Amino acid sequence: MILEQITEQLTETLRSRVLALFGHPAERVILQSPPKLAMGDLATPLALELAKVLKRKPREIAETLANGLTLPPLVASVSVEGAGYLNFRFDRGAFMVAHMRSIMEAAAPSGERYIVEHTNINPNKAAHIGHIRNAVLGDTFVRLLKWLGHRVETQNYIDDTGVQVADVVVAFERLQKEGVDEVTKRAAEPKFDYFCWDLYSKMANYYAEHPEALEWRKETLHRIEHQEGETARLGALIARAIVRRHVATMLRLGIEYDLLPKESDIIALHFWDTAFELLKTSGAVVYEDEGKHKGCWVMRLTESEEFAGMDNADKILVRSNGTVTYTGKDIAYQLWKFGLLNRTFYYRRFLQYDSGHTLWETTNDAQQSATEAPKFGGAQTVVNVIDSRQAYLQKVVKEGLRLLGYEKQAEHSIHFSYEMVALTPATAKELGMEISEKDATRAYVEMSGRKGLGVKADDMIDILERKATEAVQANAQDAFSEDEARALGNQIAVAALRYFMLKYGRNKVIAFDFAEALTFEGDSGPYLQYSTVRVNNIFNKMKDRGVDPLIDERSLDRLTLSEGITDEMWELVRLSADLPSAIRRAVDGLEVSIVTHALLELAQKFNSFYHKYPILNEKDDAERQRRAASAEVFRRTMSSALALLGIPVPARM
């Protein structure tokens, strides 16, 4: 992170100089890139800010600061510009060499412990395209946090006792007339999640036509929550089989987890009971003797600043019939994540990924507990990746921590919200969805899992892979075998889907479109892949022709690039050096699209640079070396950055 190091060094130098010259502390020193490259590499309005306090002309202050200023290594000069800006210029050659030594080098471990919870699909049917946005955002955020040096625990919460699971259990028992033995056989089939997708929709239609059947749901929920009889065993069987399918689906996109915490274990291990006592003792919840909430335990939120102006802000945590709401369980779970609950789970292996990484799940049975299980929970910061419709409930969870006196943990309880995924009308038609004439004129078509209107995640990935494979076979200059084309199609599909889910701001509704996702030009994952493969090919061809660019690790000590670095070359280097700052801003602002935008700009600059400065046929050794060094900066940056986005780099395209 060489640019950050220089910025820190300049900041401290300027603070010391201001204090020495003027006897005034410079509490804030802003250093940022000027709007034009010709104006330098970093600039500060420090003199303009000091002028207000010192009652002197800003340009005079700037000249005093610049005169005799000791510059950090790699900073070549300082000048006074405009009304009194201090502009700094780097030694381009020395900076490029130093940057090449540590391009995209991950930060040293900080010890800061994060828990990131994402995906969280109800284990009652196949995953759909909306779940992919959650999982890709969460997985990429985890990768960025780890790159910044944080210790991260990735959790995928499994609501295995909820209404959605209960409805599928009801459908099997009441409509299918199938019990544990029959469902066990079905669950072994590859498309069990697809079968449950249709069955769930069938049950919803049945409820609509037979409202009295909703009593079945209540009975089933009670049996599942209290672990009673074959109904509870059936619920556990269905949930576990569906979770295996979800895990397999997300693995197709390179997404892995550390832990599957299950709601059934939160109930069985009495997490809520412990949390409830804490809430009652602190006065965070009250029992309502009268009014519309009579008989309920309620968290009073009307007077909280966070809920000011909101009608019916108070939240029921325990209903009058004694059942606990989702929010109550979420508060208990959040307390455990921070290590604030005087109890914990037992753990057992769920599966081992091909990468060698173990996925663990919670259990409430001490006899099933694995002694070698790692320590889970006890984070300093908790990030919950949940769609924006859950904003109120996430605020309630946060307020619950605050009312218990855990102010610090409340501040570090973060809701990573995002908007829904829809389809463009063209893509909806291509997927076989029936849409009205009115829908055909809209910007996007919404989906509904309960009504069975939606796109299964595996279907989406399958179609993307097929389309990408067909494009490879149709456009490839060199012949691909069928297996090679299929493997490349898979890599392109992953890039197309992951990048599409990341490139838009998280608070924007996105309409997925096949053509936009799979384009090899412009703002797409395949375009970034193509740009990276292109630069790799340049170096492969140089190697084949015996041309040594003299920029490998052994040559860096002898690399001299002090002259001849053009603005186009320098722009590549500066954009590469700016990327760590972009990653930090993306994490701080919960906005991963900052990184995708930075990489798109970098790829566009490289393609423009290479069009103007071909490398392979350049006769002048020094000039070829400068161009190759610029291309190498781009190659190393993109290869590392695409890995952070979970995008594979193909060997060829």
C-alpha positions as CSV (number, residue, x, y, z in Angstrom):
1,M,0.0,0.0,0.0
2,I,2.8,2.3,-1.1
3,L,0.5,5.3,-1.8
4,E,-1.0,5.2,1.6
5,Q,2.5,5.0,3.1
6,I,3.6,8.1,1.2
7,T,0.3,9.9,2.2
8,E,0.9,9.1,5.9
9,Q,4.6,10.3,5.7
10,L,3.6,13.6,4.0
11,T,0.8,14.1,6.6
12,E,3.2,13.7,9.5
13,T,5.9,15.9,7.8
14,L,3.4,18.7,7.2
15,R,2.0,18.5,10.7
16,S,5.5,18.8,12.2
17,R,6.4,21.7,9.9
18,V,3.2,23.7,10.6
19,L,3.8,23.3,14.4
20,A,7.5,24.3,14.0
21,L,6.9,27.3,11.8
22,F,3.6,28.7,13.1
23,G,3.2,27.2,16.6
24,H,-0.2,25.9,15.6
25,P,-1.3,22.2,15.4
26,A,-2.6,21.0,12.1
27,E,-5.2,18.6,13.3
28,R,-6.5,17.8,9.8
29,V,-4.3,17.4,6.7
30,I,-6.2,16.5,3.5
31,L,-4.1,15.0,0.7
32,Q,-5.8,13.9,-2.4
33,S,-5.2,13.5,-6.1
34,P,-5.6,16.7,-8.1
35,P,-8.2,16.8,-10.9
36,K,-5.6,16.7,-13.6
37,L,-2.4,14.6,-13.9
38,A,-0.4,17.7,-15.0
39,M,-1.1,19.3,-11.6
40,G,0.8,16.5,-9.8
41,D,0.1,13.4,-7.8
42,L,-1.1,14.7,-4.4
43,A,-2.3,18.1,-3.4
44,T,-3.4,19.7,-0.1
45,P,-5.4,22.8,0.7
46,L,-3.7,23.0,4.1
47,A,-2.5,26.6,3.6
48,L,-6.0,27.8,2.7
49,E,-7.3,26.3,5.9
50,L,-4.5,27.7,8.0
51,A,-5.1,31.2,6.5
52,K,-8.4,31.5,8.4
53,V,-6.6,30.9,11.7
54,L,-3.3,32.7,11.1
55,K,-4.9,35.7,9.4
56,R,-2.3,35.5,6.6
57,K,-2.5,35.0,2.9
58,P,-2.8,31.3,1.9
59,R,-0.2,31.5,-0.9
60,E,2.3,33.1,1.5
61,I,1.7,30.3,4.0
62,A,2.1,27.7,1.3
63,E,5.4,29.2,0.1
64,T,6.7,29.2,3.6
65,L,5.8,25.6,4.1
66,A,7.3,24.5,0.7
67,N,10.6,26.4,1.2
68,G,13.1,23.8,2.5
69,L,10.4,21.1,3.1
70,T,12.0,17.7,3.6
71,L,10.2,15.4,1.2
72,P,9.6,11.6,1.9
73,P,11.3,9.0,-0.3
74,L,9.7,8.7,-3.8
75,V,8.3,12.3,-3.7
76,A,10.4,14.3,-6.1
77,S,9.1,17.8,-5.7
78,V,6.6,20.2,-4.2
79,S,5.2,23.4,-5.8
80,V,2.7,26.1,-4.8
81,E,-0.3,26.2,-7.2
82,G,-3.3,28.5,-7.5
83,A,-4.5,30.3,-4.5
84,G,-2.2,28.4,-2.2
85,Y,-2.3,24.7,-2.8
86,L,0.7,22.5,-2.2
87,N,1.1,20.1,-5.0
88,F,3.5,17.1,-4.8
89,R,5.0,15.1,-7.7
90,F,6.4,11.6,-7.4
91,D,9.6,10.2,-8.9
92,R,7.7,8.1,-11.4
93,G,10.4,5.6,-12.2
94,A,11.3,5.0,-8.5
95,F,7.7,4.8,-7.6
96,M,6.9,2.3,-10.3
97,V,9.7,0.0,-9.2
98,A,8.8,0.2,-5.5
99,H,5.1,-0.4,-6.3
100,M,5.9,-3.5,-8.4
101,R,7.5,-5.0,-5.3
102,S,4.3,-5.0,-3.4
103,I,1.4,-4.7,-5.8
104,M,-1.9,-5.8,-4.0
105,E,0.1,-7.1,-1.1
106,A,-2.4,-8.0,1.7
107,A,-2.2,-6.0,4.9
108,A,-0.7,-7.6,8.0
109,P,-3.2,-9.3,10.3
110,S,-4.8,-6.8,12.6
111,G,-6.4,-9.1,15.1
112,E,-9.7,-7.4,14.6
113,R,-12.3,-10.2,14.6
114,Y,-15.4,-10.0,12.3
115,I,-18.4,-12.2,11.9
116,V,-20.1,-11.8,8.6
117,E,-23.5,-13.5,8.2
118,H,-24.8,-13.9,4.7
119,T,-26.9,-16.0,2.3
120,N,-29.5,-17.1,5.0
121,I,-31.8,-18.9,2.6
122,N,-34.9,-20.5,4.1
123,P,-34.2,-24.3,3.8
124,N,-37.5,-25.1,2.1
125,K,-36.7,-25.0,-1.6
126,A,-34.1,-24.2,-4.2
127,A,-32.1,-20.9,-4.0
128,H,-33.2,-18.2,-6.4
129,I,-31.4,-15.4,-8.2
130,G,-32.1,-12.9,-5.4
131,H,-30.2,-15.1,-3.0
132,I,-27.2,-14.9,-5.3
133,R,-26.9,-11.1,-4.8
134,N,-26.8,-11.6,-1.0
135,A,-24.2,-14.4,-1.2
136,V,-22.0,-12.6,-3.7
137,L,-22.1,-9.4,-1.8
138,G,-21.3,-11.2,1.5
139,D,-18.6,-13.4,0.1
140,T,-16.8,-10.5,-1.6
141,F,-17.1,-8.4,1.5
142,V,-15.4,-11.2,3.4
143,R,-12.6,-11.4,0.9
144,L,-12.0,-7.7,1.1
145,L,-12.0,-7.8,4.9
146,K,-9.4,-10.6,4.9
147,W,-7.2,-8.7,2.5
148,L,-7.3,-5.8,4.8
149,G,-5.9,-8.0,7.6
150,H,-9.0,-8.8,9.6
151,R,-9.9,-12.2,11.0
152,V,-13.3,-13.1,9.6
153,E,-15.8,-15.8,10.5
154,T,-18.4,-16.5,7.7
155,Q,-21.8,-17.7,8.9
156,N,-24.8,-18.8,7.0
157,Y,-27.8,-18.8,9.4
158,I,-30.3,-21.6,8.9
159,D,-33.9,-20.9,10.0
160,D,-34.9,-24.6,10.2
161,T,-37.9,-24.0,12.5
162,G,-39.7,-21.3,10.5
163,V,-43.0,-21.0,8.7
164,Q,-41.4,-21.8,5.3
165,V,-40.0,-25.2,6.4
166,A,-43.3,-25.9,8.2
167,D,-45.3,-25.3,5.1
168,V,-43.2,-27.9,3.1
169,V,-43.6,-30.4,6.0
170,V,-47.4,-29.8,5.9
171,A,-47.4,-30.3,2.1
172,F,-45.5,-33.6,2.4
173,E,-47.7,-34.9,5.3
174,R,-51.1,-33.6,4.2
175,L,-50.9,-33.3,0.4
176,Q,-48.3,-35.9,-0.6
177,K,-49.1,-38.3,2.2
178,E,-45.4,-39.0,2.7
179,G,-43.5,-39.5,5.9
180,V,-39.8,-39.7,6.9
181,D,-39.0,-42.9,4.9
182,E,-40.5,-41.6,1.6
183,V,-39.0,-38.2,2.0
184,T,-35.6,-39.7,2.8
185,K,-35.6,-41.3,-0.6
186,R,-36.7,-38.1,-2.3
187,A,-34.0,-36.1,-0.5
188,A,-31.3,-38.3,-2.0
189,E,-32.3,-37.2,-5.5
190,P,-30.3,-34.4,-7.1
191,K,-33.2,-32.0,-7.7
192,F,-34.9,-32.4,-4.3
193,D,-34.7,-28.6,-3.8
194,Y,-36.6,-28.2,-7.2
195,F,-39.3,-30.6,-6.1
196,C,-39.7,-28.6,-2.9
197,W,-39.9,-25.4,-4.9
198,D,-43.0,-26.6,-6.7
199,L,-44.4,-28.2,-3.5
200,Y,-44.1,-25.0,-1.6
201,S,-46.0,-23.1,-4.2
202,K,-48.6,-25.8,-4.3
203,M,-49.1,-25.5,-0.6
204,A,-49.5,-21.7,-0.8
205,N,-52.2,-22.2,-3.4
206,Y,-53.9,-24.7,-1.2
207,Y,-54.0,-22.3,1.8
208,A,-55.5,-19.6,-0.5
209,E,-58.3,-22.0,-1.4
210,H,-58.7,-23.6,2.0
211,P,-57.9,-21.0,4.7
212,E,-58.9,-23.5,7.4
213,A,-55.8,-25.5,6.5
214,L,-53.7,-22.7,8.2
215,E,-54.3,-24.6,11.4
216,W,-52.1,-27.3,10.1
217,R,-49.3,-24.8,9.9
218,K,-49.7,-23.8,13.5
219,E,-49.7,-27.4,14.7
220,T,-46.7,-28.2,12.6
221,L,-44.7,-25.2,13.8
222,H,-45.4,-26.2,17.4
223,R,-44.2,-29.7,16.8
224,I,-41.0,-28.6,15.0
225,E,-40.1,-26.0,17.6
226,H,-40.7,-28.5,20.5
227,Q,-39.0,-31.4,18.6
228,E,-42.1,-33.6,18.7
229,G,-42.5,-36.8,16.8
230,E,-42.1,-37.6,13.2
231,T,-43.1,-34.1,12.1
232,A,-40.0,-32.7,13.8
233,R,-37.8,-35.4,12.3
234,L,-39.3,-34.7,8.9
235,G,-38.6,-30.9,9.2
236,A,-35.0,-31.6,10.2
237,L,-34.6,-34.0,7.3
238,I,-36.0,-31.6,4.7
239,A,-34.0,-28.6,6.0
240,R,-30.7,-30.5,6.1
241,A,-31.1,-31.9,2.6
242,I,-32.0,-28.4,1.2
243,V,-29.1,-26.8,2.9
244,R,-26.7,-29.3,1.2
245,R,-28.2,-28.2,-2.1
246,H,-27.8,-24.5,-1.2
247,V,-24.2,-25.0,-0.2
248,A,-23.5,-26.9,-3.5
249,T,-25.2,-24.1,-5.5
250,M,-23.1,-21.3,-3.9
251,L,-19.9,-23.4,-4.3
252,R,-20.5,-23.1,-8.1
253,L,-19.7,-19.4,-7.6
254,G,-16.7,-20.0,-5.3
255,I,-18.6,-19.2,-2.1
256,E,-17.7,-21.1,1.1
257,Y,-18.8,-20.8,4.7
258,D,-17.2,-21.5,8.1
259,L,-20.4,-22.2,10.2
260,L,-24.0,-23.0,9.8
261,P,-25.8,-21.9,13.0
262,K,-29.3,-23.4,13.2
263,E,-32.3,-21.8,14.8
264,S,-33.4,-25.1,16.2
265,D,-30.2,-25.2,18.3
266,I,-30.7,-21.6,19.5
267,I,-34.1,-22.8,20.8
268,A,-32.9,-26.1,22.2
269,L,-29.9,-24.5,24.0
270,H,-32.2,-21.9,25.6
271,F,-30.3,-18.9,24.1
272,W,-33.5,-16.9,24.2
273,D,-34.3,-17.8,27.8
274,T,-31.0,-16.3,28.8
275,A,-31.4,-13.2,26.7
276,F,-34.9,-12.8,27.9
277,E,-33.8,-12.7,31.5
278,L,-31.2,-10.1,30.6
279,L,-33.8,-7.9,28.8
280,K,-36.3,-8.2,31.7
281,T,-33.7,-7.4,34.4
282,S,-32.5,-4.3,32.5
283,G,-36.0,-3.1,31.8
284,A,-35.4,-3.3,28.1
285,V,-38.7,-5.2,27.7
286,V,-42.0,-4.7,29.6
287,Y,-45.1,-6.8,30.0
288,E,-48.2,-5.2,28.6
289,D,-51.3,-5.5,30.9
290,E,-53.7,-3.7,28.6
291,G,-54.1,-2.3,25.1
292,K,-53.4,-3.9,21.7
293,H,-50.3,-5.6,23.0
294,K,-52.0,-7.0,26.1
295,G,-50.3,-10.2,27.3
296,C,-47.1,-9.6,25.3
297,W,-43.6,-8.7,26.2
298,V,-42.7,-5.6,24.3
299,M,-39.5,-3.5,23.6
300,R,-40.5,0.1,24.0
301,L,-39.0,2.0,21.1
302,T,-41.2,5.1,20.6
303,E,-39.0,7.4,22.6
304,S,-35.7,6.2,20.9
305,E,-34.1,8.6,18.5
306,E,-33.5,5.8,16.1
307,F,-37.3,5.2,15.8
308,A,-38.4,8.9,16.1
309,G,-41.5,9.6,14.1
310,M,-42.3,6.0,13.3
311,D,-45.8,4.8,14.0
312,N,-46.1,1.6,16.0
313,A,-42.4,1.5,16.6
314,D,-42.7,-0.7,19.7
315,K,-41.7,-4.3,18.9
316,I,-43.3,-7.5,20.4
317,L,-40.6,-10.0,21.4
318,V,-42.9,-12.5,23.1
319,R,-46.5,-12.9,21.9
320,S,-49.4,-13.4,24.2
321,N,-49.4,-17.1,23.5
322,G,-45.8,-17.4,24.7
323,T,-44.1,-17.8,21.4
324,V,-41.0,-15.9,20.6
325,T,-40.8,-13.6,17.5
326,Y,-38.0,-13.8,15.0
327,T,-36.6,-10.6,16.4
328,G,-36.3,-12.0,19.9
329,K,-34.3,-14.9,18.6
330,D,-32.2,-12.6,16.5
331,I,-31.3,-10.5,19.6
332,A,-30.2,-13.6,21.4
333,Y,-28.1,-14.7,18.4
334,Q,-26.5,-11.3,18.1
335,L,-25.6,-11.4,21.8
336,W,-23.9,-14.8,21.2
337,K,-22.0,-13.4,18.2
338,F,-20.5,-10.7,20.4
339,G,-19.7,-13.2,23.1
340,L,-22.2,-11.6,25.5
341,L,-24.3,-14.7,26.2
342,N,-23.4,-17.0,29.0
343,R,-23.8,-20.1,26.8
344,T,-22.8,-21.4,23.4
345,F,-23.3,-24.1,20.8
346,Y,-21.8,-27.5,20.3
347,Y,-20.3,-28.1,16.8
348,R,-20.0,-31.0,14.4
349,R,-18.6,-31.2,10.8
350,F,-21.2,-30.6,8.1
351,L,-18.8,-31.3,5.1
352,Q,-15.3,-30.7,3.8
353,Y,-14.9,-28.6,0.7
354,D,-12.5,-29.7,-2.0
355,S,-10.3,-26.8,-1.0
356,G,-9.7,-28.6,2.3
357,H,-11.7,-26.1,4.3
358,T,-14.2,-27.6,6.8
359,L,-17.8,-26.3,7.0
360,W,-19.1,-26.7,10.6
361,E,-22.7,-26.7,11.8
362,T,-24.1,-26.2,15.3
363,T,-25.7,-28.9,17.3
364,N,-27.5,-29.0,20.7
365,D,-26.2,-32.5,21.5
366,A,-23.0,-32.5,23.5
367,Q,-22.3,-36.1,22.5
368,Q,-22.1,-35.1,18.8
369,S,-19.7,-32.3,19.6
370,A,-16.2,-32.4,17.9
371,T,-13.4,-31.6,20.4
372,E,-11.3,-30.2,17.5
373,A,-13.9,-27.6,16.4
374,P,-12.5,-24.1,16.3
375,K,-13.8,-21.3,18.5
376,F,-16.8,-19.5,17.0
377,G,-18.4,-16.3,18.1
378,G,-17.0,-13.5,20.2
379,A,-16.4,-10.9,17.5
380,Q,-15.7,-7.2,17.8
381,T,-17.8,-6.4,14.8
382,V,-20.8,-8.2,13.4
383,V,-22.0,-7.6,9.8
384,N,-25.4,-9.0,8.8
385,V,-26.0,-9.1,5.1
386,I,-29.8,-8.9,4.9
387,D,-32.0,-7.1,2.3
388,S,-33.3,-3.6,2.9
389,R,-36.8,-4.8,3.8
390,Q,-35.4,-6.0,7.1
391,A,-34.0,-2.6,8.1
392,Y,-36.5,-2.0,10.9
393,L,-35.9,-5.4,12.5
394,Q,-32.1,-4.9,12.3
395,K,-32.5,-1.6,14.0
396,V,-34.5,-3.3,16.7
397,V,-31.7,-5.9,17.2
398,K,-29.2,-3.1,17.5
399,E,-31.4,-1.2,19.9
400,G,-31.7,-4.3,22.0
401,L,-28.0,-4.3,22.5
402,R,-28.0,-0.7,23.4
403,L,-30.8,-1.1,26.0
404,L,-28.8,-3.8,27.6
405,G,-25.9,-1.4,28.0
406,Y,-23.7,-2.7,25.2
407,E,-23.2,0.6,23.4
408,K,-19.9,-0.4,21.8
409,Q,-21.4,-3.6,20.4
410,A,-24.5,-1.8,19.2
411,E,-22.3,0.6,17.2
412,H,-20.4,-2.4,15.7
413,S,-23.6,-4.2,14.8
414,I,-23.8,-3.4,11.1
415,H,-26.7,-4.0,8.7
416,F,-25.3,-4.5,5.2
417,S,-28.5,-3.9,3.3
418,Y,-29.2,-4.3,-0.4
419,E,-32.1,-4.0,-2.8
420,M,-33.8,-6.9,-4.6
421,V,-33.0,-8.5,-7.9
422,A,-35.5,-8.5,-10.8
423,L,-35.2,-9.5,-14.5
424,T,-35.4,-7.4,-17.6
425,P,-38.5,-8.4,-19.7
426,A,-36.2,-9.8,-22.4
427,T,-34.4,-12.1,-19.9
428,A,-37.7,-13.1,-18.3
429,K,-39.1,-14.2,-21.6
430,E,-35.9,-16.1,-22.4
431,L,-36.3,-18.0,-19.1
432,G,-39.8,-19.0,-20.1
433,M,-41.7,-16.8,-17.7
434,E,-45.1,-15.6,-18.8
435,I,-45.3,-11.9,-18.6
436,S,-48.1,-9.5,-19.5
437,E,-48.0,-6.8,-22.2
438,K,-47.7,-4.3,-19.4
439,D,-44.8,-6.0,-17.8
440,A,-43.1,-6.2,-21.2
441,T,-42.8,-2.4,-21.2
442,R,-41.4,-2.0,-17.7
443,A,-37.8,-1.7,-16.7
444,Y,-37.9,-5.0,-14.8
445,V,-40.1,-7.9,-13.8
446,E,-40.5,-8.8,-10.1
447,M,-40.5,-12.3,-8.8
448,S,-42.3,-14.1,-6.0
449,G,-41.1,-17.3,-4.4
450,R,-44.4,-18.0,-2.7
451,K,-46.2,-17.8,-6.0
452,G,-43.5,-19.9,-7.8
453,L,-42.6,-16.9,-10.0
454,G,-38.8,-16.8,-10.0
455,V,-35.6,-18.1,-11.4
456,K,-33.7,-20.8,-9.6
457,A,-30.0,-20.0,-9.0
458,D,-28.8,-23.2,-10.6
459,D,-30.9,-22.7,-13.7
460,M,-29.5,-19.2,-14.1
461,I,-25.9,-20.5,-13.7
462,D,-26.6,-23.3,-16.2
463,I,-28.0,-21.0,-18.8
464,L,-25.1,-18.5,-18.4
465,E,-22.6,-21.4,-18.7
466,R,-24.3,-22.6,-21.9
467,K,-24.4,-19.2,-23.5
468,A,-20.8,-18.5,-22.5
469,T,-19.7,-21.9,-23.9
470,E,-21.5,-21.2,-27.2
471,A,-19.9,-17.8,-27.4
472,V,-16.4,-19.3,-26.9
473,Q,-17.0,-21.9,-29.6
474,A,-18.3,-19.3,-32.0
475,N,-15.7,-16.6,-31.6
476,A,-12.5,-18.4,-30.6
477,Q,-9.6,-17.9,-33.0
478,D,-8.0,-21.1,-31.8
479,A,-9.9,-24.3,-31.6
480,F,-11.1,-25.4,-28.2
481,S,-12.0,-29.0,-27.3
482,E,-15.5,-29.6,-25.9
483,D,-14.1,-29.9,-22.4
484,E,-12.0,-26.8,-22.7
485,A,-14.9,-24.8,-24.0
486,R,-17.2,-26.0,-21.2
487,A,-14.5,-25.2,-18.6
488,L,-14.0,-21.7,-20.0
489,G,-17.8,-21.2,-20.3
490,N,-18.0,-21.9,-16.6
491,Q,-15.3,-19.3,-15.7
492,I,-17.0,-16.7,-17.9
493,A,-20.4,-17.4,-16.4
494,V,-19.0,-17.0,-12.8
495,A,-17.4,-13.7,-13.8
496,A,-20.6,-12.5,-15.5
497,L,-22.9,-13.3,-12.6
498,R,-20.6,-12.2,-9.8
499,Y,-19.7,-8.9,-11.4
500,F,-23.2,-8.1,-12.3
501,M,-24.3,-8.5,-8.7
502,L,-21.5,-6.2,-7.6
503,K,-21.3,-3.4,-10.1
504,Y,-24.4,-1.7,-9.0
505,G,-24.8,0.3,-5.8
506,R,-26.2,-2.0,-3.2
507,N,-29.3,0.2,-2.6
508,K,-30.3,0.0,-6.2
509,V,-32.8,-2.5,-7.6
510,I,-31.1,-4.4,-10.3
511,A,-32.6,-6.0,-13.3
512,F,-30.5,-9.0,-14.4
513,D,-30.0,-9.2,-18.2
514,F,-28.2,-12.0,-20.0
515,A,-26.8,-9.8,-22.8
516,E,-25.5,-7.1,-20.4
517,A,-23.9,-9.7,-18.1
518,L,-22.1,-11.6,-20.8
519,T,-20.9,-8.8,-23.0
520,F,-17.1,-8.8,-23.7
521,E,-17.0,-5.1,-24.0
522,G,-17.6,-2.4,-21.3
523,D,-18.8,-2.8,-17.8
524,S,-18.8,-6.6,-17.3
525,G,-16.9,-9.5,-15.7
526,P,-16.0,-11.1,-19.0
527,Y,-14.4,-7.7,-20.1
528,L,-12.2,-7.7,-17.1
529,Q,-11.3,-11.3,-17.7
530,Y,-10.5,-10.6,-21.4
531,S,-8.3,-7.6,-20.5
532,T,-6.3,-9.8,-18.0
533,V,-6.0,-12.7,-20.5
534,R,-4.8,-10.2,-23.1
535,V,-2.0,-8.9,-21.0
536,N,-1.0,-12.4,-20.0
537,N,-0.8,-13.3,-23.7
538,I,1.6,-10.4,-24.3
539,F,4.1,-11.8,-21.8
540,N,3.6,-15.4,-23.1
541,K,4.4,-14.3,-26.6
542,M,7.5,-12.4,-25.4
543,K,8.6,-15.6,-23.7
544,D,8.0,-17.7,-26.8
545,R,10.0,-15.3,-28.9
546,G,12.9,-15.2,-26.4
547,V,12.3,-11.5,-25.6
548,D,13.2,-10.7,-22.0
549,P,11.3,-7.7,-20.6
550,L,13.7,-7.5,-17.7
551,I,11.0,-6.9,-15.1
552,D,11.0,-10.1,-13.1
553,E,11.9,-10.2,-9.4
554,R,15.6,-10.7,-10.1
555,S,15.7,-7.7,-12.4
556,L,13.9,-5.2,-10.2
557,D,17.1,-4.2,-8.4
558,R,18.6,-3.2,-11.8
559,L,15.4,-1.7,-13.2
560,T,15.8,2.0,-14.0
561,L,12.8,3.8,-15.3
562,S,13.5,7.4,-14.4
563,E,13.0,8.8,-17.8
564,G,10.4,8.3,-20.6
565,I,7.4,7.3,-18.5
566,T,4.5,8.9,-20.3
567,D,1.3,10.1,-18.8
568,E,-0.5,7.0,-20.2
569,M,1.9,4.7,-18.5
570,W,1.8,6.7,-15.3
571,E,-2.0,6.6,-15.2
572,L,-1.9,2.8,-15.1
573,V,0.5,2.9,-12.2
574,R,-1.5,5.5,-10.3
575,L,-4.8,3.7,-10.8
576,S,-3.1,0.5,-9.5
577,A,-1.7,2.3,-6.5
578,D,-5.1,3.9,-5.7
579,L,-6.8,0.5,-5.6
580,P,-6.0,-0.3,-1.9
581,S,-7.6,3.0,-0.9
582,A,-10.6,2.1,-3.0
583,I,-10.9,-1.3,-1.2
584,R,-10.7,0.4,2.1
585,R,-13.5,2.9,1.1
586,A,-15.6,0.0,-0.2
587,V,-15.3,-1.8,3.2
588,D,-15.9,1.4,5.3
589,G,-18.9,2.4,3.1
590,L,-20.3,-1.1,2.6
591,E,-20.2,-0.4,-1.1
592,V,-18.3,-3.1,-3.1
593,S,-19.2,-1.3,-6.4
594,I,-16.4,1.1,-5.6
595,V,-13.9,-1.7,-6.4
596,T,-15.6,-2.8,-9.6
597,H,-15.7,0.8,-10.9
598,A,-12.0,1.1,-10.1
599,L,-11.1,-2.1,-11.9
600,L,-13.2,-1.1,-15.0
601,E,-11.4,2.2,-15.2
602,L,-8.0,0.4,-14.9
603,A,-8.9,-2.1,-17.6
604,Q,-10.1,0.6,-20.0
605,K,-6.9,2.6,-19.4
606,F,-4.8,-0.5,-20.1
607,N,-6.6,-1.3,-23.4
608,S,-6.2,2.4,-24.4
609,F,-2.5,2.3,-23.4
610,Y,-1.7,-0.9,-25.3
611,H,-3.4,0.4,-28.5
612,K,-1.0,3.3,-28.4
613,Y,2.1,1.6,-27.1
614,P,2.5,-1.9,-28.5
615,I,5.1,-3.9,-26.6
616,L,6.1,-7.0,-28.4
617,N,7.4,-5.4,-31.6
618,E,9.1,-2.4,-29.9
619,K,12.8,-2.3,-31.0
620,D,14.2,0.0,-28.4
621,D,15.1,-2.1,-25.3
622,A,14.6,0.8,-22.8
623,E,11.2,1.8,-24.2
624,R,10.0,-1.8,-24.4
625,Q,11.0,-2.2,-20.8
626,R,9.1,0.8,-19.7
627,R,6.0,-0.4,-21.6
628,A,6.4,-3.9,-20.3
629,A,6.7,-2.6,-16.7
630,S,3.5,-0.6,-17.1
631,A,1.7,-3.7,-18.5
632,E,3.2,-5.8,-15.6
633,V,1.7,-3.4,-13.1
634,F,-1.7,-3.9,-14.7
635,R,-1.3,-7.7,-14.9
636,R,-0.4,-8.1,-11.2
637,T,-3.1,-5.8,-10.1
638,M,-5.9,-7.4,-12.1
639,S,-4.9,-10.9,-11.2
640,S,-5.0,-10.2,-7.5
641,A,-8.0,-7.9,-7.6
642,L,-10.2,-10.3,-9.6
643,A,-9.5,-13.0,-7.0
644,L,-10.9,-10.6,-4.4
645,L,-14.1,-10.4,-6.4
646,G,-14.2,-14.2,-6.7
647,I,-13.6,-13.9,-10.5
648,P,-11.4,-16.6,-12.1
649,V,-8.8,-15.7,-14.7
650,P,-8.9,-18.1,-17.7
651,A,-5.7,-19.3,-19.3
652,R,-7.0,-18.1,-22.6
653,M,-10.1,-16.6,-24.2
